[in-house]
């Protein structure tokens, strides 16, 4: 898979901060422990709850993790060769959180292309997606994708490796390889769109 990547120096306390913020995790499935921290367009849609909750959660996330977001924005700016800002009127990039569970041994995400810019009616100028794994199960984690020959492939994540994803790529969250109690799969997820002259990051 062709992807721009950059290894970031992420302080080890970021995961501890996210775990301490568990009361803010939003359950996203009844069958297994999948959460987001932050509202996201691909689940919540262009709805009142997306905007109202995001206004509240953005403040909390930036209060606790501003140093982390600054690091990520610097990395995105380096990869793309221009400044990247947070879209404060939308949900800022948020987190996928999976608690280790046997159900994930047989459960993958749904195949999709990333199109939250369409969901939120943000236009179509320079859309991008990105993922930053900050905690991974000991057996690894990654995504499945469909290559140009229409073959299913697997891309393994690396901890703290910021990865750009082509929005035209058909992909899904890959299943868990081995169940070990107490482990987490935590990634920062975000998208970019150009509004005016500025690339802005959102969830």
MDAnalysis code that builds the backbone (N, CA, C; Angstrom):
import MDAnalysis as mda
import numpy as np

u = mda.Universe.empty(609, n_residues=203, atom_resindex=np.repeat(np.arange(203), 3), trajectory=True)
u.add_TopologyAttr("name", ["N", "CA", "C"] * 203)
u.add_TopologyAttr("resid", np.arange(1, 204))
u.add_TopologyAttr("resname", ["UNK", "UNK", "UNK", "UNK", "UNK", "UNK", "UNK", "UNK", "UNK", "UNK", "UNK", "UNK", "UNK", "UNK", "UNK", "UNK", "UNK", "UNK", "UNK", "UNK", "UNK", "UNK", "UNK", "UNK", "UNK", "UNK", "UNK", "UNK", "UNK", "UNK", "UNK", "UNK", "UNK", "UNK", "UNK", "UNK", "UNK", "UNK", "UNK", "UNK", "UNK", "UNK", "UNK", "UNK", "UNK", "UNK", "UNK", "UNK", "UNK", "UNK", "UNK", "UNK", "UNK", "UNK", "UNK", "UNK", "UNK", "UNK", "UNK", "UNK", "UNK", "UNK", "UNK", "UNK", "UNK", "UNK", "UNK", "UNK", "UNK", "UNK", "UNK", "UNK", "UNK", "UNK", "UNK", "UNK", "UNK", "UNK", "UNK", "UNK", "UNK", "UNK", "UNK", "UNK", "UNK", "UNK", "UNK", "UNK", "UNK", "UNK", "UNK", "UNK", "UNK", "UNK", "UNK", "UNK", "UNK", "UNK", "UNK", "UNK", "UNK", "UNK", "UNK", "UNK", "UNK", "UNK", "UNK", "UNK", "UNK", "UNK", "UNK", "UNK", "UNK", "UNK", "UNK", "UNK", "UNK", "UNK", "UNK", "UNK", "UNK", "UNK", "UNK", "UNK", "UNK", "UNK", "UNK", "UNK", "UNK", "UNK", "UNK", "UNK", "UNK", "UNK", "UNK", "UNK", "UNK", "UNK", "UNK", "UNK", "UNK", "UNK", "UNK", "UNK", "UNK", "UNK", "UNK", "UNK", "UNK", "UNK", "UNK", "UNK", "UNK", "UNK", "UNK", "UNK", "UNK", "UNK", "UNK", "UNK", "UNK", "UNK", "UNK", "UNK", "UNK", "UNK", "UNK", "UNK", "UNK", "UNK", "UNK", "UNK", "UNK", "UNK", "UNK", "UNK", "UNK", "UNK", "UNK", "UNK", "UNK", "UNK", "UNK", "UNK", "UNK", "UNK", "UNK", "UNK", "UNK", "UNK", "UNK", "UNK", "UNK", "UNK", "UNK", "UNK", "UNK", "UNK", "UNK", "UNK", "UNK", "UNK", "UNK"])
u.atoms.positions = np.array([
    [0.850, -1.196, 0.000],
    [0.000, 0.000, 0.000],
    [0.880, 1.238, 0.000],
    [0.667, 2.118, -0.961],
    [1.417, 3.368, -1.005],
    [0.855, 4.337, 0.021],
    [1.699, 4.765, 0.946],
    [1.229, 5.651, 2.012],
    [2.389, 6.472, 2.541],
    [2.145, 7.761, 2.746],
    [3.140, 8.591, 3.422],
    [3.084, 8.296, 4.918],
    [4.247, 8.072, 5.515],
    [4.294, 7.780, 6.945],
    [5.400, 8.583, 7.608],
    [5.252, 8.777, 8.899],
    [6.246, 9.504, 9.679],
    [6.195, 9.024, 11.123],
    [7.329, 8.604, 11.650],
    [7.404, 8.180, 13.042],
    [7.422, 9.414, 13.943],
    [6.484, 9.459, 14.886],
    [6.401, 10.578, 15.822],
    [6.927, 10.172, 17.188],
    [7.413, 11.136, 17.913],
    [7.874, 10.920, 19.285],
    [6.719, 11.240, 20.216],
    [5.924, 10.226, 20.552],
    [4.723, 10.414, 21.359],
    [5.049, 10.100, 22.822],
    [4.829, 11.034, 23.732],
    [5.085, 10.754, 25.155],
    [4.273, 9.564, 25.644],
    [4.874, 8.754, 26.510],
    [4.224, 7.529, 26.962],
    [2.980, 7.799, 27.804],
    [2.845, 9.010, 28.355],
    [1.695, 9.278, 29.206],
    [0.413, 9.550, 28.422],
    [0.489, 9.637, 27.090],
    [-0.716, 9.889, 26.287],
    [-1.724, 8.770, 26.483],
    [-1.267, 7.523, 26.455],
    [-2.181, 6.395, 26.651],
    [-2.792, 6.450, 28.044],
    [-2.002, 6.770, 29.054],
    [-2.527, 6.871, 30.423],
    [-3.615, 7.937, 30.518],
    [-3.410, 9.061, 29.848],
    [-4.403, 10.136, 29.861],
    [-5.703, 9.660, 29.212],
    [-5.595, 8.960, 28.077],
    [-6.784, 8.459, 27.385],
    [-7.532, 7.450, 28.254],
    [-6.812, 6.564, 28.916],
    [-7.461, 5.584, 29.787],
    [-8.130, 6.269, 30.975],
    [-7.512, 7.321, 31.497],
    [-8.115, 8.069, 32.615],
    [-9.378, 8.807, 32.191],
    [-9.516, 9.065, 30.899],
    [-10.680, 9.785, 30.374],
    [-11.809, 8.831, 29.963],
    [-11.801, 7.628, 30.478],
    [-12.778, 6.606, 30.077],
    [-14.238, 7.063, 30.218],
    [-14.589, 7.896, 31.203],
    [-15.986, 8.367, 31.258],
    [-16.445, 9.109, 30.001],
    [-15.495, 9.580, 29.179],
    [-15.852, 10.290, 27.948],
    [-15.908, 9.373, 26.733],
    [-15.540, 8.109, 26.890],
    [-15.606, 7.184, 25.763],
    [-17.068, 6.954, 25.368],
    [-17.326, 6.922, 24.091],
    [-18.677, 6.737, 23.565],
    [-18.806, 5.310, 23.040],
    [-19.665, 4.471, 23.633],
    [-19.842, 3.096, 23.126],
    [-20.402, 3.118, 21.704],
    [-19.803, 2.291, 20.839],
    [-20.211, 2.277, 19.434],
    [-20.741, 0.921, 18.968],
    [-20.793, -0.065, 19.859],
    [-21.307, -1.387, 19.486],
    [-21.872, -2.064, 20.717],
    [-22.939, -2.811, 20.535],
    [-23.533, -3.570, 21.632],
    [-22.846, -4.912, 21.833],
    [-22.254, -5.450, 20.766],
    [-21.736, -6.818, 20.798],
    [-20.306, -6.915, 21.318],
    [-19.564, -5.823, 21.289],
    [-18.151, -5.878, 21.676],
    [-17.694, -4.477, 22.113],
    [-16.567, -4.412, 22.854],
    [-16.136, -3.138, 23.454],
    [-15.350, -2.253, 22.487],
    [-16.088, -1.569, 21.633],
    [-15.525, -0.584, 20.720],
    [-16.067, 0.780, 21.097],
    [-15.162, 1.747, 21.253],
    [-15.528, 3.094, 21.676],
    [-14.824, 4.116, 20.780],
    [-15.401, 5.304, 20.719],
    [-14.649, 6.457, 20.234],
    [-14.557, 7.470, 21.364],
    [-13.488, 8.227, 21.352],
    [-13.444, 9.409, 22.214],
    [-13.446, 10.594, 21.267],
    [-14.603, 11.209, 21.195],
    [-14.881, 12.222, 20.197],
    [-16.008, 11.766, 19.299],
    [-16.805, 12.694, 18.857],
    [-17.827, 12.404, 17.854],
    [-17.158, 12.267, 16.494],
    [-17.736, 11.446, 15.619],
    [-17.135, 11.267, 14.298],
    [-18.234, 11.239, 13.239],
    [-17.931, 11.852, 12.105],
    [-18.938, 12.026, 11.065],
    [-19.410, 10.699, 10.487],
    [-18.518, 9.710, 10.395],
    [-18.925, 8.475, 9.723],
    [-19.907, 7.657, 10.550],
    [-19.979, 7.892, 11.860],
    [-20.978, 7.222, 12.700],
    [-22.128, 8.169, 13.048],
    [-21.800, 9.378, 13.473],
    [-22.823, 10.302, 13.973],
    [-23.522, 11.091, 12.871],
    [-22.869, 11.208, 11.712],
    [-23.484, 11.916, 10.601],
    [-23.499, 13.425, 10.804],
    [-24.180, 14.093, 9.904],
    [-24.302, 15.547, 9.943],
    [-25.507, 15.904, 10.821],
    [-25.318, 15.741, 12.142],
    [-26.425, 15.824, 13.095],
    [-26.146, 16.846, 14.182],
    [-27.205, 17.217, 14.899],
    [-27.041, 18.151, 16.010],
    [-26.103, 17.596, 17.071],
    [-26.218, 16.293, 17.359],
    [-25.376, 15.721, 18.419],
    [-23.904, 15.757, 18.017],
    [-23.607, 15.617, 16.736],
    [-22.221, 15.716, 16.279],
    [-21.650, 17.091, 16.627],
    [-22.374, 18.144, 16.296],
    [-21.864, 19.494, 16.506],
    [-21.897, 19.903, 17.978],
    [-22.987, 19.605, 18.675],
    [-23.106, 20.019, 20.073],
    [-22.098, 19.300, 20.964],
    [-21.982, 17.979, 20.807],
    [-21.018, 17.235, 21.604],
    [-19.588, 17.614, 21.245],
    [-19.333, 17.872, 19.970],
    [-17.980, 18.215, 19.549],
    [-17.519, 19.528, 20.166],
    [-18.417, 20.499, 20.253],
    [-18.056, 21.776, 20.877],
    [-17.598, 21.570, 22.310],
    [-18.249, 20.646, 23.018],
    [-17.879, 20.361, 24.407],
    [-16.622, 19.499, 24.491],
    [-16.573, 18.432, 23.692],
    [-15.460, 17.491, 23.778],
    [-14.156, 18.082, 23.258],
    [-14.220, 18.947, 22.248],
    [-13.001, 19.570, 21.740],
    [-12.251, 20.303, 22.845],
    [-12.991, 21.032, 23.672],
    [-12.370, 21.792, 24.759],
    [-11.652, 20.855, 25.726],
    [-12.307, 19.748, 26.068],
    [-11.729, 18.801, 27.023],
    [-10.498, 18.117, 26.429],
    [-10.607, 17.668, 25.187],
    [-9.477, 16.994, 24.543],
    [-8.266, 17.915, 24.440],
    [-8.490, 19.158, 24.091],
    [-7.370, 20.088, 23.953],
    [-6.787, 20.473, 25.314],
    [-7.620, 20.515, 26.333],
    [-7.111, 20.811, 27.675],
    [-6.186, 19.702, 28.162],
    [-6.561, 18.457, 27.893],
    [-5.789, 17.312, 28.376],
    [-4.636, 16.935, 27.445],
    [-4.817, 17.159, 26.131],
    [-3.887, 16.588, 25.157],
    [-3.401, 17.603, 24.126],
    [-3.367, 18.877, 24.479],
    [-2.954, 19.894, 23.518],
    [-1.549, 19.622, 22.984],
    [-0.629, 19.202, 23.871],
    [0.747, 18.912, 23.462],
    [0.787, 17.791, 22.420],
    [-0.094, 16.825, 22.564],
    [-0.182, 15.707, 21.635],
    [-0.696, 16.182, 20.278],
    [-1.765, 16.977, 20.278],
    [-2.307, 17.480, 19.015],
    [-1.292, 18.361, 18.286],
    [-0.543, 19.154, 19.018],
    [0.484, 19.978, 18.375],
    [1.519, 19.103, 17.676],
    [1.894, 18.003, 18.311],
    [2.844, 17.059, 17.725],
    [2.292, 16.457, 16.435],
    [1.020, 16.053, 16.478],
    [0.389, 15.452, 15.301],
    [0.277, 16.467, 14.161],
    [-0.131, 17.683, 14.468],
    [-0.250, 18.711, 13.429],
    [1.102, 19.006, 12.791],
    [2.155, 19.021, 13.600],
    [3.504, 19.218, 13.052],
    [3.855, 18.077, 12.090],
    [3.496, 16.849, 12.474],
    [3.767, 15.707, 11.610],
    [2.995, 15.764, 10.305],
    [1.714, 16.109, 10.384],
    [0.898, 16.235, 9.176],
    [1.438, 17.342, 8.270],
    [1.811, 18.443, 8.867],
    [2.354, 19.561, 8.082],
    [3.634, 19.159, 7.363],
    [4.469, 18.371, 8.033],
    [5.707, 17.891, 7.423],
    [5.403, 16.967, 6.243],
    [4.485, 16.026, 6.432],
    [4.159, 15.070, 5.379],
    [3.541, 15.741, 4.164],
    [2.733, 16.778, 4.393],
    [1.983, 17.399, 3.301],
    [2.641, 18.661, 2.764],
    [3.677, 19.134, 3.442],
    [4.427, 20.273, 2.944],
    [3.741, 21.608, 3.088],
    [2.784, 21.685, 4.027],
    [2.106, 22.950, 4.289],
    [1.442, 22.870, 5.664],
    [1.113, 24.013, 6.254],
    [0.505, 23.991, 7.589],
    [-0.846, 23.282, 7.592],
    [-1.104, 22.538, 8.660],
    [-2.403, 21.893, 8.890],
    [-2.956, 22.413, 10.209],
    [-4.219, 22.808, 10.214],
    [-4.868, 23.362, 11.399],
    [-6.013, 22.451, 11.837],
    [-6.459, 22.606, 13.074],
    [-7.641, 21.902, 13.554],
    [-8.898, 22.645, 13.109],
    [-9.920, 21.902, 12.747],
    [-11.218, 22.476, 12.394],
    [-12.043, 22.594, 13.675],
    [-11.953, 23.715, 14.354],
    [-12.568, 23.852, 15.672],
    [-14.097, 23.887, 15.623],
    [-14.683, 24.161, 14.469],
    [-16.143, 24.151, 14.362],
    [-16.679, 22.745, 14.100],
    [-15.786, 21.791, 13.912],
    [-16.142, 20.383, 13.732],
    [-15.527, 19.589, 14.878],
    [-15.733, 18.286, 14.894],
    [-15.015, 17.449, 15.853],
    [-13.550, 17.399, 15.451],
    [-12.654, 17.691, 16.381],
    [-11.242, 17.541, 16.073],
    [-10.912, 16.045, 16.036],
    [-9.794, 15.662, 15.413],
    [-9.457, 14.240, 15.345],
    [-9.599, 13.558, 16.703],
    [-10.201, 12.359, 16.684],
    [-10.480, 11.639, 17.928],
    [-9.944, 10.222, 17.876],
    [-10.369, 9.429, 18.814],
    [-9.734, 8.133, 19.031],
    [-10.694, 6.968, 18.807],
    [-10.179, 5.916, 18.161],
    [-10.789, 4.598, 18.169],
    [-10.175, 3.819, 19.316],
    [-11.007, 3.221, 20.148],
    [-10.524, 2.464, 21.296],
    [-11.200, 1.095, 21.297],
    [-10.393, 0.055, 21.201],
    [-10.882, -1.322, 21.254],
    [-10.259, -2.000, 22.469],
    [-11.104, -2.434, 23.397],
    [-10.631, -3.257, 24.502],
    [-10.548, -4.705, 24.026],
    [-9.486, -5.381, 24.423],
    [-9.306, -6.763, 23.990],
    [-10.515, -7.614, 24.366],
    [-10.999, -8.388, 23.391],
    [-12.186, -9.208, 23.592],
    [-12.155, -10.349, 22.584],
    [-12.543, -11.558, 22.984],
    [-12.529, -12.684, 22.037],
    [-13.358, -12.440, 20.782],
    [-14.379, -11.588, 20.878],
    [-15.222, -11.320, 19.716],
    [-14.419, -10.743, 18.544],
    [-13.342, -10.023, 18.836],
    [-12.567, -9.396, 17.773],
    [-11.717, -10.393, 16.990],
    [-11.597, -11.630, 17.474],
    [-10.869, -12.650, 16.720],
    [-11.567, -12.987, 15.413],
    [-12.871, -12.810, 15.376],
    [-13.654, -13.143, 14.184],
    [-14.373, -11.925, 13.615],
    [-14.078, -10.738, 14.140],
    [-14.802, -9.538, 13.738],
    [-13.859, -8.545, 13.081],
    [-14.152, -8.185, 11.848],
    [-13.446, -7.116, 11.148],
    [-14.399, -5.947, 10.961],
    [-13.847, -4.807, 10.624],
    [-14.693, -3.673, 10.287],
    [-15.366, -3.886, 8.939],
    [-16.263, -2.998, 8.589],
    [-16.919, -3.070, 7.292],
    [-16.073, -2.421, 6.209],
    [-16.100, -2.997, 5.023],
    [-15.374, -2.401, 3.900],
    [-15.950, -1.024, 3.568],
    [-15.065, -0.060, 3.323],
    [-15.539, 1.294, 3.043],
    [-14.438, 2.151, 2.429],
    [-14.832, 3.281, 1.882],
    [-13.936, 4.378, 1.547],
    [-14.241, 5.518, 2.520],
    [-13.249, 6.326, 2.816],
    [-13.451, 7.439, 3.747],
    [-14.080, 8.631, 3.020],
    [-15.247, 9.059, 3.492],
    [-15.913, 10.191, 2.846],
    [-16.622, 11.101, 3.851],
    [-16.031, 11.371, 5.032],
    [-16.715, 12.248, 5.993],
    [-16.854, 13.675, 5.480],
    [-15.961, 14.084, 4.567],
    [-16.085, 15.431, 3.998],
    [-17.386, 15.552, 3.207],
    [-17.829, 14.444, 2.595],
    [-19.109, 14.438, 1.891],
    [-20.267, 14.441, 2.884],
    [-20.159, 13.621, 3.930],
    [-21.202, 13.566, 4.958],
    [-21.463, 14.942, 5.558],
    [-20.379, 15.680, 5.837],
    [-20.509, 16.991, 6.475],
    [-20.624, 18.135, 5.476],
    [-20.698, 17.803, 4.189],
    [-20.870, 18.805, 3.126],
    [-19.771, 19.865, 3.174],
    [-18.527, 19.369, 3.212],
    [-17.369, 20.255, 3.320],
    [-16.698, 20.516, 1.982],
    [-17.280, 20.044, 0.899],
    [-16.635, 20.164, -0.393],
    [-15.709, 18.984, -0.644],
    [-14.935, 19.066, -1.699],
    [-14.097, 17.927, -2.088],
    [-12.681, 18.342, -2.472],
    [-12.194, 19.419, -1.882],
    [-10.857, 19.905, -2.215],
    [-9.815, 19.302, -1.286],
    [-8.947, 18.484, -1.842],
    [-7.809, 17.889, -1.129],
    [-8.205, 17.072, 0.095],
    [-9.107, 16.111, -0.043],
    [-9.431, 15.267, 1.113],
    [-8.312, 14.262, 1.389],
    [-8.059, 14.010, 2.644],
    [-7.100, 13.005, 3.095],
    [-7.656, 12.353, 4.355],
    [-7.132, 11.174, 4.668],
    [-7.386, 10.547, 5.964],
    [-6.053, 10.164, 6.584],
    [-6.038, 10.047, 7.906],
    [-4.807, 9.619, 8.564],
    [-5.130, 8.799, 9.805],
    [-4.180, 7.960, 10.177],
    [-4.261, 7.128, 11.367],
    [-2.936, 7.205, 12.105],
    [-3.011, 7.285, 13.433],
    [-1.816, 7.243, 14.267],
    [-2.030, 6.211, 15.368],
    [-1.443, 5.019, 15.257],
    [-1.564, 4.023, 16.322],
    [-0.717, 4.424, 17.530],
    [-1.330, 4.454, 18.705],
    [-0.570, 4.824, 19.897],
    [-0.554, 3.719, 20.947],
    [-1.389, 2.690, 20.778],
    [-1.336, 1.500, 21.621],
    [-1.843, 0.324, 20.785],
    [-1.060, -0.756, 20.731],
    [-1.427, -1.896, 19.905],
    [-1.385, -3.178, 20.713],
    [-2.230, -4.161, 20.391],
    [-2.132, -5.477, 21.028],
    [-0.767, -6.102, 20.733],
    [-0.327, -6.981, 21.605],
    [0.983, -7.607, 21.414],
    [1.048, -8.446, 20.145],
    [-0.111, -8.905, 19.645],
    [-0.149, -9.670, 18.400],
    [-0.204, -8.775, 17.166],
    [-0.234, -7.460, 17.371],
    [-0.264, -6.522, 16.261],
    [-1.676, -6.109, 15.880],
    [-1.752, -5.158, 14.968],
    [-3.031, -4.662, 14.460],
    [-2.774, -3.982, 13.132],
    [-3.842, -3.779, 12.374],
    [-3.674, -3.131, 11.092],
    [-4.985, -2.989, 10.357],
    [-4.878, -2.824, 9.052],
    [-6.076, -2.740, 8.237],
    [-5.966, -3.679, 7.049],
    [-7.110, -4.158, 6.599],
    [-7.217, -4.892, 5.347],
    [-7.578, -3.885, 4.255],
    [-7.049, -4.112, 3.042],
    [-7.397, -3.216, 1.944],
    [-7.428, -3.990, 0.634],
    [-8.048, -3.390, -0.355],
    [-8.143, -3.964, -1.685],
    [-7.145, -3.251, -2.597],
    [-6.212, -4.000, -3.189],
    [-5.194, -3.365, -4.024],
    [-5.699, -3.162, -5.453],
    [-4.819, -2.659, -6.320],
    [-5.246, -2.314, -7.678],
    [-5.569, -3.536, -8.519],
    [-5.155, -4.728, -8.049],
    [-5.517, -5.978, -8.726],
    [-6.766, -6.613, -8.121],
    [-7.426, -5.868, -7.234],
    [-8.640, -6.336, -6.554],
    [-8.368, -7.519, -5.623],
    [-7.144, -7.544, -5.088],
    [-6.758, -8.565, -4.122],
    [-6.810, -7.992, -2.710],
    [-7.255, -8.804, -1.746],
    [-7.277, -8.357, -0.357],
    [-5.878, -8.456, 0.242],
    [-5.412, -7.373, 0.849],
    [-4.087, -7.311, 1.450],
    [-4.203, -6.849, 2.906],
    [-3.129, -7.056, 3.636],
    [-3.071, -6.626, 5.040],
    [-1.911, -5.661, 5.218],
    [-2.181, -4.561, 5.914],
    [-1.149, -3.570, 6.231],
    [-1.010, -3.497, 7.742],
    [0.169, -3.804, 8.248],
    [0.407, -3.821, 9.688],
    [0.734, -2.421, 10.200],
    [0.090, -2.037, 11.285],
    [0.390, -0.768, 11.925],
    [1.697, -0.853, 12.705],
    [2.335, 0.296, 12.860],
    [3.475, 0.450, 13.749],
    [3.134, 1.532, 14.767],
    [3.425, 1.255, 16.011],
    [3.116, 2.214, 17.072],
    [3.804, 3.551, 16.803],
    [3.025, 4.626, 16.964],
    [3.493, 6.009, 16.819],
    [3.892, 6.371, 15.390],
    [3.473, 5.564, 14.410],
    [3.783, 5.839, 13.013],
    [2.575, 6.491, 12.350],
    [2.656, 7.788, 12.116],
    [1.575, 8.546, 11.481],
    [1.460, 8.136, 10.023],
    [0.261, 7.756, 9.599],
    [0.069, 7.184, 8.277],
    [-1.067, 7.891, 7.547],
    [-0.776, 8.379, 6.341],
    [-1.803, 8.960, 5.494],
    [-2.492, 7.845, 4.710],
    [-3.801, 7.968, 4.509],
    [-4.585, 6.965, 3.795],
    [-5.323, 7.646, 2.645],
    [-5.173, 7.097, 1.457],
    [-5.873, 7.592, 0.280],
    [-7.378, 7.397, 0.478],
    [-8.165, 8.453, 0.310],
    [-9.600, 8.346, 0.562],
    [-10.313, 7.465, -0.470],
    [-9.630, 7.150, -1.567],
    [-10.232, 6.249, -2.554],
    [-9.963, 4.780, -2.233],
    [-9.152, 4.516, -1.209],
    [-8.789, 3.149, -0.865],
    [-9.954, 2.438, -0.177],
    [-10.316, 1.263, -0.675],
    [-11.308, 0.421, -0.003],
    [-10.582, -0.343, 1.101],
    [-11.032, -0.183, 2.346],
    [-10.312, -0.774, 3.464],
    [-11.260, -1.065, 4.617],
    [-10.729, -1.745, 5.626],
    [-11.495, -2.021, 6.828],
    [-10.529, -2.294, 7.970],
    [-11.013, -2.178, 9.204],
    [-10.238, -2.541, 10.383],
    [-10.052, -4.054, 10.387],
    [-8.811, -4.499, 10.535],
    [-8.531, -5.924, 10.522],
    [-8.889, -6.559, 11.862],
    [-9.141, -7.857, 11.837],
    [-9.494, -8.597, 13.047],
    [-8.305, -8.717, 13.990],
    [-8.587, -9.039, 15.232],
    [-7.561, -9.309, 16.232],
    [-6.891, -10.644, 15.952],
    [-5.563, -10.699, 16.061],
    [-4.819, -11.932, 15.777],
    [-4.794, -12.887, 16.959],
    [-4.724, -12.356, 18.173],
    [-4.633, -13.191, 19.371],
    [-5.294, -12.453, 20.534],
    [-6.134, -13.142, 21.271],
    [-6.810, -12.523, 22.408],
    [-5.942, -12.632, 23.655],
    [-5.560, -11.494, 24.203],
    [-4.845, -11.416, 25.475],
    [-5.590, -10.404, 26.337],
    [-6.144, -10.843, 27.467],
    [-6.934, -9.934, 28.307],
    [-6.147, -8.693, 28.724],
    [-6.871, -7.580, 28.803],
    [-6.284, -6.352, 29.328],
    [-5.561, -5.497, 28.312],
    [-5.521, -5.926, 27.043],
    [-4.823, -5.135, 26.034],
    [-5.789, -4.162, 25.340],
    [-5.209, -3.172, 24.670],
    [-5.989, -2.165, 23.955],
    [-5.414, -1.936, 22.560],
    [-6.308, -1.582, 21.666],
    [-5.934, -1.059, 20.349],
    [-6.464, 0.365, 20.297],
    [-5.571, 1.341, 20.363],
    [-5.967, 2.756, 20.406],
    [-5.285, 3.484, 19.259],
    [-6.081, 4.136, 18.444],
    [-5.545, 4.922, 17.334],
    [-6.191, 6.301, 17.316],
    [-5.415, 7.293, 16.944],
    [-5.979, 8.596, 16.607],
    [-6.434, 8.528, 15.159],
    [-7.661, 8.956, 14.912],
    [-8.226, 8.939, 13.561],
    [-8.595, 10.357, 13.151],
    [-8.287, 10.689, 11.927],
    [-8.652, 12.015, 11.469],
    [-8.737, 12.112, 9.960],
    [-9.302, 13.215, 9.520],
    [-9.475, 13.485, 8.098],
    [-9.079, 14.931, 7.843],
    [-8.742, 15.216, 6.595],
    [-8.360, 16.569, 6.202],
    [-9.200, 17.017, 5.025],
    [-9.495, 18.311, 4.998],
    [-10.162, 18.921, 3.856],
    [-9.672, 20.360, 3.764],
    [-9.605, 20.867, 2.558],
    [-9.189, 22.262, 2.390],
    [-10.426, 23.149, 2.372],
    [-10.414, 24.119, 3.279],
    [-11.473, 25.131, 3.295],
    [-10.791, 26.478, 3.123],
    [-11.153, 27.186, 2.045],
    [-10.380, 28.371, 1.695],
    [-8.994, 27.932, 1.259],
    [-7.966, 28.477, 1.902],
    [-6.592, 28.098, 1.572],
    [-5.974, 27.150, 2.580],
    [-6.760, 26.735, 3.581],
    [-6.199, 26.005, 4.728],
    [-6.636, 24.553, 4.761],
    [-5.679, 23.651, 4.974],
    [-6.000, 22.260, 5.252],
    [-6.387, 22.136, 6.719],
    [-7.575, 21.593, 6.973],
    [-8.083, 21.495, 8.329],
    [-8.352, 20.034, 8.680],
    [-8.061, 19.676, 9.938],
    [-8.206, 18.303, 10.411],
    [-9.461, 18.179, 11.250],
    [-10.196, 17.067, 11.038],
    [-11.447, 16.846, 11.758],
    [-11.661, 15.348, 11.899],
    [-12.759, 14.963, 12.597],
    [-13.076, 13.564, 12.866],
    [-14.454, 13.263, 12.278],
])
